[in-house]
Amino acid sequence: MSSTGIEQLENSPAAKTEHRAGKYLVFHLGREEFGIRVLKVREIMGIQDITDVPQTPGYVKGVINLRGKVIPVVDLRLKFGLPEIEYTQRTCIIVVQVEADSHNMLMGIVVDGVAEVLNLVPGDIEDTPDFGRGVVTPYLLGMAKIKGKVKILLDIDQVMTSQELHGLETVLDRN
């Protein structure tokens, strides 16, 4: 098979869906459910003291000390433009490993609560719908249809752009 034939197979809808299949950690933000690949998750912890860092965007809550390593914490509600709410017993920090400019970085994301781990097969996943001109959603892997509900699958590497991650690393390096 020619190299263009292989590229066409890799870019086909079936291959794209196959690539997205696997285990996802499902969490809540408001009434919506989101999923991120379990392979990206390093730890789930309850909310704890977060140290503010000046001159960071509003969605950056600050940093935490994770076993001697200082990692940034982002409130995903604020990052997605949802209203800020008071943290509860169910609020937690999911520590994820994100890839920025070809190296890995640990980061905490604050979510309203963790629901479950789902094993998604290709038939459970649909492509992200077209939201029209000017709406770019590179952070969405697709939509999972489970028991009549839709779960939004996130590419956590894309949720924070490499420019934002570089900015966080710069702030952390200064402190």
WOKA-V365654 format. One record per run of one state. SS is the DSSP state (A for helix, B for strand, O for the rest). FROM is the first residue (numbers start at 1). TO is the last residue. Records with the same first field share a line. If there is no record, write none. Layout:
# WOKA-V365654
SS->FROM-TO / FROM-TO
This chain:
# WOKA-V365654
O->1-2 / 11-12 / 21-21 / 30-31 / 47-50 / 52-59 / 67-68 / 80-91 / 101-102 / 112-112 / 121-121 / 127-139 / 147-148 / 155-155 / 160-161 / 175-175
A->3-10 / 13-20 / 38-40 / 76-79 / 122-124 / 156-159 / 162-174
B->22-29 / 32-37 / 41-46 / 51-51 / 60-66 / 69-75 / 92-100 / 103-111 / 113-120 / 125-126 / 140-146 / 149-154
